[in-house]
Amino acid sequence: MSAGTGEDQATSAPATPEPTGMVQAGTVQAAQEPATMVQAGEGSALPRTVRQHTGRRRNAAARDAILDVTFELLRTRGTTGLTIDAIAEAAGVGRQTIYRWWPSKGAVAAEAMARRARVIVSVHDTTSFPGDLTQFLVDSFTGLEDSGMRRALRQLVSAAQADEHVAEVLAEFTAQRRAALRALLERGQASGDLPAGADLDLLVDVAYGVLWYRLLIGHAPLDPRAARDLAAHLLATGAAGLADAEQPSRPGEGG
């Protein structure tokens, strides 16, 4: 499947030198390598640039700048107002720098959203599984209260139907978020808050099913109250499972 044309696809133009420097105020500024004198045989000295292995840091800074401005452009303009030229101008880099890391603007957008979501929804690890589960869901729902975030994520889901690169990044991000919630539920099993035989994948489906359905359909709010209600429902489901597991079988039941 094609990654797109025009803005969404790299051209055959010759590569331009990669920007160097640290990100400052939304741009990548050039930095000069320090020079020193090294001996080149007896009685002679030639200036030579001594590289301080800053290339990797500059690349990371440029990449972070691209993802930061892409997220902000998505939030304020949506995917329809997002272009490679707009990203490059806002980040202070060239088009070829962006195409070096991403095959299309959709792929940049998807990674920018995934990166921000990982920051917003951190995994809490306290002594209270119910509290940690509730906070995880509250953070997830609260991050989508912003109308720009909701619009951008809906448009990315739509773009994933036609852009395989977007689809791959969104699938990877979804798998990461599912794994984070499943790991939290596994802690609930270990603490005895969830039964050992609970279907954790189904519980994950229930949690994210509510989030995505409300996001895409918009029939009900995604707010802290809804998140707390969902957490209470998952905990009640777990408690019911524990009660069933502890209930002794009646005569004639069981194997």
N, C-alpha and C positions, 0 to 999 in steps of 0.2 A: 504494500500500500504506500502511495506517495506521501511524503512528509509535507507536501504543499509546494506552491510556487511563489514567485515574487518575494514578498517579505519573509515567507516561511522557508525559503530554501537557499543555501549558500550558492553563490555564483562562482564562475571559474576565474574570477579576477585574481591576479597574483597576490600572494599573501603579503601583508604589511607587517612591519616590525611590531612586536607586542609592546604594550605600554609598560612602563616601569614606574615604581614609586608607591607611596602609601596613599590610601583613600582618605580624603579630607574634604569635608563639606560636600559630599556627593560626587567628587571627581577623583581621578587618579592622577597624581602629580609626578612629574619626572624626577628621578633621583640620579645623582652622579656617583659613579664608582670611585672610591679613593684610589690614588696612585702612590706608588712607592718606587724606590730605586733598587734594582737588582744587578748583581755583577754579571757581565757578559764577557768573561775572559779576563786576562790580566790587565789592570790599569784602565779599564773602561767600565762605565755604568750607563745603563739604559733605563728610561722610565718604563714601567710596565704596570698595567692596571691589575690590582690584586682583588679578585672577586671575594666578597664576603658571604657568599651563599645566600644572598637575599632574594634571588629570583623566585624561589618557592613561596616566600612570604609575600612578595609583590603579586604573584599570581593569585594567591589566596585572597589578598586584599581586593584585587580587581574582581574576582569571582563573587565575593561577598557584596561588593558595591553593585554589581549587575543584579544579583538576586534581591537586594534591598530595594532598588529603584523599580524593579519589575513588580514586586509586590505592591508598592505604593501606586504605581500606574494602574495595576489591576484593580486595586481598591477604589481608586478615584475615577477611572475611565472605563473599566471593564475591558474585556478582550477585544471589543470592537475598536477601542481607541489605542490599543497596544500595537506598536510596530517595532521592528528591529532598530530603525533609525531613532525612534523616541527613547528606547532603552539605552542605545549607545550614547546619545547626547546627554541624557540624565546621569549616566554612570561615568562619562568622560573617557570612553574607550572607543575603539574602532569596530565596525561591523564584523570584521574578520576575527576579532577577539571573541565575540559572542559565538560565532559559528565554529570556532575552535572547540568549544565545550558543548554546544547544543545544536542539534540539526534543524530546529525550527523555533519560532517564537512560542508556539504552544508548549514545547518541551521546557523552555525557560520558565514560562508561567506556571506550569505544573510543579516544577521543583521549588520555585519561590513560595508557592502556597504550602507545599509540604514542609518546607524548612520553617516557615512561620508557625505552622500548627504544632510542630514539635516543641517550639519555645513556649507557646501558650498553654499547651496541655502537658505538663510535667507529671511524672509518676511519683506520688507521695508514698513514703514507706515509714509509717508510724506503728504503734502497737495496736491501733484500732483499724481492723479491716473494714467495718461499716463506714467509718469516717473517711478512709482512703478511697473507697469506692465512690462515695458520695462526692468527694472533692474532684475526683477524676471526671465524673460526668458533668458536674457543675462547670468545670473549666472548659470542657468540650462544648457545652451548650453556650456558655457565655462568649466564647470566641466567635460565635456565629450571630451574636446579637447585632453586630455592625452590618448595616445594609449593604455597604460596599463589599464586605467579605462574602455575604450570601450571594450577591449578584455574580461576583467573580467566580465563586465555586460552581454555581449553576452553569455558567458559561463554559467553564473548563470541562465539566461533565459532558456537556453538549459537544465540545470540540473533540473529546476523546472518541466519539463515535466515528469521526472521519480522519483523525490523526493518530497513527499507531504509536508515535513517540509519546504523545500525551497520554494515551491509554496505558502504556507501559509504566510511565512514572506514577500515574494515579493508582495503578494496580499495586505497585511496590509500596507506595505510601499507605494505601489501605491495609496491606498485609502487615506493615509495621505497626499501625495503630491497633489492629486486631491483636497482634502479638503482645503489645503493651497491656491491653485490657485482660487478655487471657492470663498473662503472668500474674496480674493482680488477683484474678479469680483463683488461681492456683494457690496463692497465699491464703485466700479464704478457706480453701479446702484444708490446708495444712494447719490452720488455726482452729478448725472445727466449726467455722461459721457456715460452711457449705458442705453438703454430704460428699463422701468420697466418690459416690457414683454419679454425681451431677454431670450433665452434658454441658461442659464449659463452652464448647463451640456454639451451641444453641443459645446460651446466655449472651454470648458476644453478638450473635445475630440479632437477638432481641434488642440489645442496647443500641447498636449502630443502625438497626432497622428503624427504630423510632427517630433517631437523629436524621438519617437521610430522607426518610419519608416526609418528615415535617419540613426539612430544608427544600426539597424539590416540589412538594405539593403546596406547602404554605398554609395548610388548613388550621394549624395550631402553633403556638409560640415555642421558640427554643430559648427558654429562660431558666434561671436557677431553680425556680419552683418546679418546672417540668423535670429538670435533672434530678432533683431530690425525690420527686414522686417515682421516677424510674428506678432510682437506686433502692428505694423502699420496696418496690415491686420485686426487684431481683433478689433482695435479701429475704423477702417473704417467701419467694419461690424456693430459696435455699432452705429456709426454716421448715417449710412443708415437706421438703425432701428428707430432712433430718428426722422429722416426726414419723414419716412413713418408714424410714429405715429402722427406727427404734421400736415401731409398733410390732408386738409379737403376733405371729400368725395364728389364726383361729383353727380349731380342729377341722380337718378336711381341706384346709387351704395349703398351698405350697406344694413342695415335691414329696 
